[in-house]
Each structure stands twice: as C-alpha cells, then as structure tokens.
Amino acid sequence: MTKIELIERISKEVSLSKADAGRALNTMIDSIVKALKKGDKVALVGFGSFSVSKRKARTGRNPQTGATIKIAARKVPKFSAGKGFKDAVKK
C-alpha cells in the first residue's frame, strides 16, 4: 500500500476529503519525526512504538573493491510492533 492508497482509504473510512485525509496523515508523520528528533519515544497502544536507536561506529567493506571503510556512528529510527498489531497480522 502506498501513501496515496492510504490517504484514499482514510478518506473513505472517515468521510473526509482526500486533501483533509492527506493533511491528517502528513501531520501525524511530521509529529512522529519531530518527537524522534527531540529524543522522545512515540507509543501508540495496540499498534507499536517508535524510538531512536544508536548504532556504534564500525568498519565495513566496499563490495566493489574489497577495501575496508569506516562507517560512522549514527542514530536510526526503530519501530517495535505492539501485541495487538502482531496478533492482527498473525491471524
């Protein structure tokens, strides 16, 4: 499912215009991103939680040349599915 398909589904389910559904979805995504940038965790009970995880610096290999390269430490977004979400997908 693409973002446009999701907007269409929200529009039909909640009887909103596609523009309003798109703004609502974009606002939700922007809010999650802003919270993660601040270092906060976003928990949606029954669905899952979004958090930021830290990756350590490490060495890797360039697959074309085989040369060793240094990969810098970084922060990456992480999603953990909640029990309700896991159970819904399982069935």
C-alpha positions, 0 to 999 in steps of 0.5 A: 500500500502506498501513501496515496492508497492510504490517504484514499482509504482514510478518506473513505473510512472517515468521510473526509476529503482526500486533501483533509485525509492527506493533511491528517496523515502528513501531520501525524508523520511530521509529529512522529519525526519531530518527537524522534528528533527531540529524543522522545519515544512515540507509543501508540497502544495496540499498534507499536512504538517508535524510538531512536536507536544508536548504532556504534561506529564500525568498519565495513567493506566496499563490495566493489573493491574489497577495501575496508571503510569506516562507517560512522556512528549514527542514530536510526529510527526503530519501530517495535510492533505492539501485541495487538498489531502482531496478533492482527497480522498473525491471524 
